[in-house]
Amino acid sequence: MRRREFFEASLMKMGMELEATPSVADDRLIFVKVHMPWDVLCTYAEVLHINVPIQPNDLSSRQSMWRCLSCFTKYFYPNEKLIRKETEYFTAPFEKDRLEYFYIKDKDHFFTPSMRSRMAFYILSRAPYEIRGNIKKFGINKLLDGGVYKAAYPLHDSKFNVRSEEEDCPSERYLLYEEWANPKAFYKMQPLDLIRKYYGEKVGIYFAWLGFYTMMLTLAAVVGLGCFIYGYKTQETSTWSKEVCDPEIGGQIVMCPQCDDCNFWILNSTCNTSKKLCIFDNFGTLVFAVFMSVWVTLFLEFWKRHQAKLEYEWDTVEFLEQEEPPRPEYEAKCIYERKNPVTGVKEKVPYSACGRCVRLSIGIGTVLFWIMLILASIVGIIVYRLAVFITFSYEFRKNGLKNLEPIKEYVTPQMATSVTASLISFVVIMILNVLYERVAIWITDFELPRTRTDYENSLTLKMFLFQFVNYYSSCFYIAFVKGKAVGYPGDPVYLLGKYRNEECDPGGCLIELTTQLSIIMGGKAIWNNIQEVLLPWLKNLILRYCNRKASEKVKPRWEQDYHLQPISKLGLFYEYLEMVIQFGFVTLFVASFPLAPVLALINNVFEVRVDAWKLTTQCRRGVPEKAQDIGAWQTILQGIAILAVATNSMIIAFTSDMIPRLVYYWSFSVYPYGDHHEHTMQGYINNSLSILNIKDLPNTTDNTEHDFITTCRYRDYRFPAGHFRQYEHNMYYWHVIAAKMAFIIVVEHIVYFTKFILSYIIPDVPYAVKEQIKREKYLTQVILHETNLKLVTKRLIPAADESLSHTEAKVAKEEMEMDS
């Protein structure tokens, strides 16, 4: 009670107006309304260097290509009758002593609601609530943590589904719901200026980035869908898949067992898998992978231009973050004293230099431990694959899939193992994600970062590093590890001395990587959207049920908002994290799954509206925060874009079967290696499978069904049994390795060079925006010059009058002396 009274008294001393109102639903609850008078607003607008209008923008705006086609595109923009286009102004930092030079039409609407909320929170976060000697404690956050207050939030301006009766004062929340959060508006562009005006620049820049990313995904999705259709049409005409399915070719090839307890199998049993592989493993995939590398560069470069435009329009071009106050958790543990290297003043800190090193070391060690835990889970899934593959092979051979008659032709031991392992991997990923999230927050709290920015940066690094390993490790394993160190059936490689390393399907591991990506991307998208929609809705439903006695019609605005869900302390951190992880799936492994941009596009169309619906209808209004750009996420996106070139090149080279097919087509199908007179894919399957004498198998295999078999085939490029260099790699193997390395080097250099050229020729700031920035700086300088000139003039006029009076008096005295 004493802290609350002291805090409220401090607020009134700082010029704030307070009004206490009892709750309608709960007599024990009291709401304290905080209001800022005009003088206080002017004072703190100058302190925070808030940019306000000085004159209407007299530069003619250049309409975009889409606006020129307004008769077609007007249906995709918000209703201009509801959300009117606001006048553009040149702006300058507010100065209280120069009010006459700012464009003030109405004092009540001069400062926007987001500006007012930001200034109010600035005061609340600095008002003291306790002073003991030299120790001064302040800030609303610590009072919230201590339970002195239950919540502190800006108010929504109305109900989201009730239109304002005053035409001159429309309800911004209602407009946002109708033209942004309503599912009926899913096809419309976002009203970014209204979002920024209502929620602040930080929320506005996130939705601007998400909308721009979704728009660019449309192009990638169209091209990816075209690549998928091309692959679907070529699966029936592919020569090598026809050979696999041909009873006279694939039906006559006996393959070696893929595990110690497995039986021989016929190649054409994988006919359907080979056809499905053709959909993703074709020349179109190579073109699409190169296209996506260029697309990523165009996306990042054009986003910089769009961001520069928003920076100017939202007055964040010269945004300088104010010195942040220490976090309450940091201040509470300040027991050591040190000299501030910047100010030279002694200050309290919560740890010594040695203690800080210990905290950081514990944090790094914990992160590494959890990363090793992820890798251990991957090893466990690998062991599961090896053990279950044996079981599936035995069961399929024994029972013949009698219970799966409708899908019998599509199910193989490899496919069953891959699908079940992918599902288990997804479940493990989600469980570890929930657990590590708490651990990461605990570690960051233990490190005690001084400011909120330091806290978010530290948490971002930990979370993204963990999420990167958690989500992508299984995909990296399938793409670059599985089937690469298996030896050959006569001398297999064993994991832990017991489990034989699993091999890829004769068509390669690409189809398994595709399955893994589709399950993780699809499952993650469905889970996140259900979580974001259902949880807030259920919580608010329960709260309304608990407070059903008090009718909502009689509740004031502040009490209605109190029963909504609070905004997360980390704000949009998890939204950014979710989208950046998705961006990694779309770019890092797109060579194996051209439909990834399509899935991402569908998810993002829902994501924009779900986030908008959640903010507008289910959550309290957050404290607006100023932001110039998307921050550290921009650097992370650029790093993913660079890594994507290498991963996609290596997927095409080492995971897909494209390079071996090209080597055979151009070199080994004709003289001197082949018997054909022209380049062809005929004979590729026979050429890509080596021969093994079954007597060289290390374990006895059940051969009762094929007692006539003397040799079997396996996927590798080795000399056949009976050759003086039997089971050693042949010439074809070294040709393929050389072609793969050459492909990686050439493609990477071409793509990186193209990315560099595009980055160089596309300016980060549009020319029109540069002109407007120069014009605004010029007007600001003119106003400052005129103001300073008037101030000097005011000071000189009294001095001149005094000098003139002194001169006149002297002349009069001389005249009197002459007369006498």
N, C-alpha and C positions, 0 to 999 in steps of 0.2 A: 504494500500500500504506500509506504513512504517513498519507494523508488518511483512508483507511478506518479505520485503527486509532484515530486521533484522534477520528473521528466516533463510533465505537462506544464509546470510553471516555467521551465526553461524554454519550452516552445512558445509560450506567450511572451516571454522576454525577447524572443527572436522575431516577434511580430506576427505570429500565427494566431488565428482565431479558432477556439475550440468550443464544441457544443456536445454535451453528453446526453444520450438518449437511451432509455431502457428498451430492452428487447420485447417484442410482442409475444414471442413464443416461450421465452425463458426469462423469468424475473431475475435470475442470478446473472444474467448477461447484460452488459452495458456497452453501447457503441459510442465511440468518441469521434465526432466528425471534425476534420481539420480543414480549415479554409485559409487561403493566402490572399491578403488584400493587394491592391494594385502596387503600392509602394514596395511591398515585400517582393512581389513578382519582378519588379524592375531591378531591385537590388541584386537578387540572385540570378537573374538573366544576365546581368553584367559579370557577375562572379563566374558563371559557367560558360561565358562567351557564346551565348546562344545567338545564332544568326536569325535576323528578322528582316522583313522587306524594307527597302529604301525607295524603290520605284518600280513600276511595271516593266517587264522585259520588252524592250522595243526592237529586239532582233527577231526577224521573221523565222519561225521554226520550220525546219525542213521535214515535210511529211515522208513517212516511210513508204516503201513500195506497197505494203499491205493497206495503208490508209488511202492510197491512190485508187485502190479497188474497193472503195467503201461500199458500193452497192452490193458487193459479194461478201465482204468481210464484216459488215456492221453487225451481223447476227452473232459473231464470235466475240464481240466486245460487250462490256457491261452496258446496261440500258442508260443512255445519256440523259434520259428524262428523270431517272432516279439519282444517278451519281453524276452530277454536273461537273464539267471540266473546270478546274480552278484556274484563276489567272496566275500566270507565271511572273515572278518578281526577281529583280536583282536584290541580293541580300548582303548584309554586313553584320559583324558582331554588335550586339546591343550595347549602348552606352546611355546611362541614365541622364547625363547632363546634356544630351543632344537629342532629346525627344522630338523636337520640331523637324528633324531631318529624316525621321523614319515615317513610313507610310502607315499611319495609324488612322483607320476609319472608325473602328469601334474598340474601345478598351476591353470590353468583355470577350471579344473574339480575336484580339491581337495575338495573344499567346495560345497556341493550340493545346488541346487536352493533354497530349503526350508531353509537351513542354512543361505544363503546370505540374503533372505527376512527377516528372523527373526532378524539378526544383523542390517539390514537397519532400520527396524521398531523400534528397540531398540534405535538407534541414533535419529530417527525422534521424538520419544516420549519424548526425554530428551533434545533436542535442544531448547534453550531459544528464545523467540520472543519479549520479552519486559522486561526491567529492570528499575525499578523506586526506587532508593534508595536501601533499603534492600529487596524490594519485587522483586522476580524473577519469571516471568511467562514463562512456557515452555510446549512443547508438541504439536504434530500435531492434536491430537483429539480436543483440544479446538479451534484450528484454523478452523477445519472442522465444529464444532458446530457454530462458529462465522461467517461462510460464507467466510472466507479469501481464503480457498481452497474448491473446490466442492467435491473432492474425492482424496483418496490416496490408491493405490493398487499395488501389484506386477503384472507383466505382464505374460500372457499366452505365451508359447514359439512359438505357431503357430496357424493356424486355426485347428479346431477339425477334419475336414474332408479332410485335405490335408496332404499327406505323405511327409516326408522330403526327399529331393533328395540326401542328404549326408548319406551314409550308416553308417559312424562312428559317426554321431550325429543325432540319430532318434528323431522325435518329440514326446515327452512324452504325450502331450495332445492328439495327434492322436492315440497313442497306447492305452491310457486309453479309448478313445471313442470306438475303434474297439473291444477291449477285455474286456470292463467293462460296458460302458454305452450303447452300441449298443443293441437294443432288440434281435438281433440274438444271443447274447452271454448270454442269460438269464440262461442257464443251466451250465455255466462255473463257476469255483471258481474265487474269486476276486484276482487281482494282488496286494496284500496288500503292498508288498515292494515298488512297483511303486507308489501306492497311497500315502504312507507315504513320499516317496522321493519328490513327487510333491506338496502335500498339507500339509505335516507336520504330526507329531505323533498324534495330537488330532483328526484329521479327520481319520487317519488310524486306531486308536484304536476304534473309533465308528463303522466303517464299519467292522472291525474284529469282534467286539461284535455282530453286527447285523447279519453277515454271520454265526457266530457260533450258535447264537440263532435260526436262520432259519434252520440250519442243524440239530440241536437237535429237533426242532419242527417236522421234518420229521418222527422221531421215534414215537413221541406222536401222530401225525396225523394218522399214520398207525394203531396204537393200538386203537385210538379213532374211526377210520372208521370201524375196526373190531368189536368193541363194538356196533356200530350203526347197522351193518349188523346182528349181533347176536340178537339185540333187534327187528329188523325188521322181522326176521324169527320167533321169538317167539310170535309175536303179535297174530298170528292165532291159536297158540296152548296154549295160556295162559288160565288157567281154570277160573280165576276170570273175565277176559274180556268176555269169552264165556257166563258166567252167566249174565253179564250185557246185552249182546246182545240177549240172549235167550228169545223168546217171552213168554215162560212158566215161566221164572224166572224174568228177568228184565222187561219184558212186563207186569207183573202183580203187580209190586211194584210201588205204588203211592208215590211220594216224596212230602214233605212239601214245601210250597212256600218259596223262598229265599229272598223275600222282602215283604213289607207290602201290595203292590198293585199287587203282582204277583199271578199267579194261581198255582194250583197243576200241577205236570208234571210226566211223566212216566220215569222210570230209563233208559230204553233202548233207549231213545232219545239221550243219550250221548254215544252211542255205538262207533261211530267213534273216539270220543275224547279218550275213554278208550283204543281203539286199538293203537292210536298214543302214548298214555302215556306208553304203554308197551315197545315202542321202547327205551325210556329213563329211565324208572323205572323198572329195572331188576337187576339180580345178576351181570351181566357184568358191570353195572355202578359202583357197589361197588368195583369190582376188578380194574376198570379203575381209580377210585378216589385214591385208594391206590397206584396204579402204578404212577399216576401223582405226588403224594407226594414224591415218591422216585426219579422220573424223575427230579423234581425241584432241589433236592439235588445234583444229578449227574450233572445237567447242571451247577449249580453254582460252584461245586468243579472242574469239568473239565475246566470250563472257567478260573478259577484261574490258573490252570496249563498252559493253552494256553496263558493267559495273561503274565505269568512269562517268557514264551519262547519269546514272543514279546518284553518284557522289555529288555531281554538280546540282542536280535537281533537288537533292535532299540536304544540301549545304553541309556536306562532310568532306569537301575537297581538302581543306586545311584543318581537319579535325585533329586536335591534340588531346589525348586522354588526360584528364585532370589527375593530380596525384591521388591515388587511391588510399583510403584509410585502411589501417590494419584490420584484419578479420578479428571478430571478438574472441574466437578460439585462440588466436595468436596472442592477443593482449592478455588474456587470462593467465597465461603461463610465463609471462615476462618476469624473470627473476635475476637475470644476469645483466650487466651493464657494459656497454661498449660505445666507442666514438663513431658517430655516423660519418662515413667517408665523404659524403656530399656536403652536408651542412656543418660538420665539425662539432656538432652538439652531442653530448652524451645522451644515450637512449637505452631503454630496457629491451632486452631480447630474451626469448625463452630457452636459449641453449648457447653453449660455448662453441668455439670452432670445432673442438673435438667431438662434442655432442652432436653437432650437425652432420659430421662425417659418419658417425655411428648410425644416425637415423637414415641417411641416404644409403648406407651400405645394407642396412636391414631391408630397406625398400627394394633395392636392386636385387638382393638375394631372394626375396619373396617372389618378385616378378619372374626371375629365372626359374625358381622352383615350380611355379605354375605353368610356365612354358614347357618345362620338362615333363610335367604331368600330362599336358596335351600330347606330347610326343609319345609318352607311355601308353596313352589311350589309343593312339594310332597303331602302335605295335600290337596292342590287344586286338584291334579290329583286323589287323593283318593275320594274326594267329587264328582269329575266327574264320576268316576267309579260307585259310588253308585247311582247317579242320572240317568246316561245313562243306567245302567243295567235294571232299572225299565222301561225305555222307550223301550229298545230293547225287553224286555220280552213281553210288551203289543203289540208292533207292530208285532212281530213274531207270537204271538197267534192270532192277528186280521187278518193279511194279508196272513199268511202262506207262506211267502217268494216266492210269485208268480213270482217276477221279478228276482229271483236268482235261477232259476230252475237248471242250470248246477251244481251249488255248494250247492244246498239246503241241502243235507245230511251232509255236512261238517260244516255248519254254525249253531252255537248255540248262545244264548244271552251271555253266558260266554265268548265264543271265540270272538265274535264281540266286546264286551267290552274290552277284554284283548288286541286285536290287535290295536284298535283305541287309547286306553290309552297308549300303547307302542309307537305309532307313535307321539302322542302329547308329551310324555315324552322325546323322542329323540329330537324333535324340541326345547323344553324348555332347554334341556341340551346344545345344540349347541348355542342358543341365550345367555344363562347365561355364557357360556364359553367365547364368544367373549367380552361380557361386562366386566367380571371379569378380563380378561387378561389385559385390559387397567387400571382397578382399581389396580391390583396387581403391575403393573409397576409404577403407580403414587405413591402408598404407599411406594414402595422401594425407589423411587427417593426422597420422602419426608423424609425418614429415613436417607438419606445421608451416605450410607456405604463408608468407606474410600477407599478401593481398589476394583478392578474389581472382584476378587475372593469373597470378602465379599458380593458384590452386587449380584453375581450369586447364592451364597449359600442362601442368604435371599430370593431372588425371587423363587428359587427352592422350598424352604419350603412352601412358600405361595401358589404357583401354584399347587404343588402336593397335598397339603392338600385340597385345593378347588376342584381340579379335582377328587380326591378320593371320596369326598362327592357327587359331582355333578354326576359322572358317576355311582357310585355303590349304592347310597342311594335307588333308586327305586328297584334295585335287592335285597337289604337287606330287604326292606319292603315286597316284595312278598314272599321271602324265609322264613322270621322269624316273620313277624307280621300279614300278611293277613290271616284271617280265624282262628287266634289263640284265639281271645277274642270276640266271637260272641254269647256266651250263648247257648241257644237252642230255637227252634221256639216258644215255649211257654213263654219264658222270654228272648227276644233278647236284645243285647247291642246296644245303640245308640251313634253315634258320634255327638257331639255338641247338644245333646238332640233332634236331628231332623232326622239325616240320620242313618239308620240301618247299622251296620258294615257289609261289604261284606263277603260272605262266599266263600270257595274254592269249586271247582267242586267236585262231589263225588269221582273222581279219585285223587283229591289233587291239590295243587297249583304248582306242579312241571312243568306241561305243560305250565302254564303261565310264569313261570320263564324262561323256554326254549324259549318261544316266545319273551320275553323282551330282552334276551341276543342276540338272532339272529338278531333282528331289530337294536339294538344299535351297535353291532359289525359290522354288514354288512353295515349299514348306515354310520357309522363313517369311515370305511375303504374307501368306495366309495367317500365320501365327501372329505377326506384328499387327496386322490390320484388325484381327479379332480382338487382340489385347487392347488396342487403342480405342476401339469402339465400345466394346462390352464393359470393360472395367469402369471407366468414368460413368457410363450410363447406369450401371448397377449400383455404384456407390451413391450417386445422386438419388436414385430410386429409393434406396434404403433410408437416406436422410429425409426424403419427403414423407416416407411412411412413418418414420419416428416422430415427425413434426406435423402430422396430419391434423391435429386438433386446431392448430392456428391456420386459418385460411390464408392462402398465398395472396389473395386479393387485398388483404389489409396489411400485409407486410411491406415496410418501406424498402426502397431500392438496396440500401446497405445490408439489410438483413437477408434479402433474397440472394445477394452475392455471397454472403457469408456461408450459405449452405451449398455453394458450388465447390468444385474441387480446386485446391490451390495449385498454382503453377509450380513445377519442379524447381528446386533450388539451383539445379544446373541448367535451367532454361531449355534451350534448343540443342543442348549437347547430344542427347540421344537421337534426335531427329537427324542431325548432321552425320552422326556415326552410322546410323542405319543406311543413309543414302550413299555414303562413301564406301561402305562394304559392298553395297549393290553395284556401285561404279566399278569396283574391282572385279566382280563377277562378269560384268559386261565387257570389260576390256582385257583382263589378264588371260581368260580362257575362251575367248570368242571364236577362235579357230576350230574349236571342237563342238561348239554349240551356237550356230548362227541365230537360233531363236531366242538367245539370251536378251537382246535388245527388245524383242517383242514382249517377253514376259516383264521386263523392267518397265516398259512403256505402260502396259496395262496396270501394273502395280502403282506407278506414279500418278496416273490419272485418278485412281482411288485415293492415293496417299495425300494429294493436295486437298481434296475435298474432305477427307476424314480429319486431317489436321485442322482445317478451317472450321469444320463442324465442332470439333472438340474445343477449340479456343473460343468460338463464338457462343456456344450453347451450354457447355459442360464445365467450363473453368472460369475462375475469377480473372479479372483483368490484371495482367501482369504490369510490373513497374517498367515503363519504357526505358530502353537503354540505347544510347547512341553507338553506332558502329559504322565504320568506313567501308569494310569489306567482310568477306567470310573468314578472315583471319588465317590461322595456321592450317585450316583445311585446304586452302589454295595450294600450299606447298606440298601437302600430302597427295592431292590430286595430280600435281605435276610429277611427283615421284612415281605414282602408279602408272601414269601415262608412259614414262620412260621404261619402266619395268615391263609393261605390256608388250612392247616391241620384241624384247628378248624372249618372253614366255611364248608368244604366239609363233615366233620363228622356230623355237625349239619344239613346240607341239607338232608343227607341220613336218619338221625334220625327223624327230625321234619317236613321236607317238603315232602319227598317221602313217599310212603306207604309200603316200604320194611319191616320195623320192625314189624308193625302190622300183615303183612302177615306171617312173620316168626314165630311170637308168636302164631298165629292161627294154623299154620302147625304143630308146634312141641308140642303145649300144648292144645289148645282148640278144635282141631279137633278130639281128642281121649278122652277116659275115663280119668278122671271123668267129664270133662267139655263137651265133645262132644259125638256123637252117633256113630262115625265111629270106625271100628276095626283097622285101620291103618292110618298113617299120610297122609292127603290129603288136597287139597285146596277147595274141594267141600263144599259148604255152607258158604264160607267166606263172600260173599256179604250180605247174610241174617244176619250173625253174626256181621258185621261191621255197620249195620244200626239200629238205635234205633226206638222205636215206640212212637208216640204221638197221643193222642186223639184230634181230630180237634176242640172239644169244648174248649180246653185249649189254642187255638191260640188267641193272644191279640186283633187282628183286624178281622173284618168280611171279608171273602174272597169269591169271586165269585165262587160258587160251582155248577152252573147249569149243567155243563157238567158231573159232577161226584157226582150226588146227592145221590148215594149209599155209598159214602165214609164215614167211621166213624173214621178211623185212617190214619195216613200218616207216612212216614219214614224220617229220617234225619241222617246225618253222625255224629255219636258220640257213645260213649260207656256209656249209661245210662240205668237205670232200666225202664221198660215199664210203660205205663199208667195202673193204677189199682194196681200196686205193692205198698206195704206199704212204700217203699222208692222210689216212682216214681220220675223219672227225676234226681235222684242222680247218681253219677258215680258208675259203677259196678266194679266187680273184674277184668274184662278184661282190663278196663282202667288203673288200677294200675299196672297190669302186663306189659302192653305196656309202660307205663312211666318208670318203673324200667328197662325194656329191652333197652329203648332208652338211658337212662343215663349210663347203663353199656356198651352199644355199644360205646358211645362217649369216655368214660374213657379208655376202652380197646384199641380201635383203635388209639386214640391220643397217648397213651403211647407206643404202638408198633411202630407206624410210627415215633414218635420223637426219640425213641431209635434207630431205623434203620437209621434215618438221622444222629444221633450222631456218630454211628459206621462208616458210610460211610465217614463222614467228617473227622474222625480220621484216617482211614486207607488210604485215598487218599491224598498223599502229595501235598501241594500247588505248589511246584517247582519240575519239573522233575529231575531225577538223572543226566541225560546228561547235562542239563542246569547248575546244580550245579558244575559239573566238568569243564565246559567251563568258568564259572565265576571264579573259583579258578585258572584256568590256566591263565586267563587274568590278575588277580590280581598279580600272580607270575611274569608274564612278565613285568608288569608295575613297580613292585618293583625292578626287575633286571635292567631295563632301568634307573630308578631313581638312583640306587646305582652306576651304571657305570658312569652316568653323574656327580654325586657328586664326585666320585673318580677322574675323569679326571680334574674337577675343582680344587680339592685339589692338584693334581699333578702339574697342571699349576702354582699354587701359590708357591709350594715348590721348583720347579726347579730354579727360579731366586735367591731365598734365598740360595740355596745350592751352586750355582755358585759364589755368592758374598762371602760366607764363605770360599770357596776353594781359591779364589783369595787372600783373606786376609791372609790365612795360607801360601800360596806360597810366598807372599811378606815378611812375617816375617822370613821364613826360609832363603831366599836370603840375608836378612839383617844380620842375624847371621853368615852366611858364609863369608860375606865381613869383618865383625869384626874379625873373626878368622884369615883371611888372613893377615890382617893388624897387 
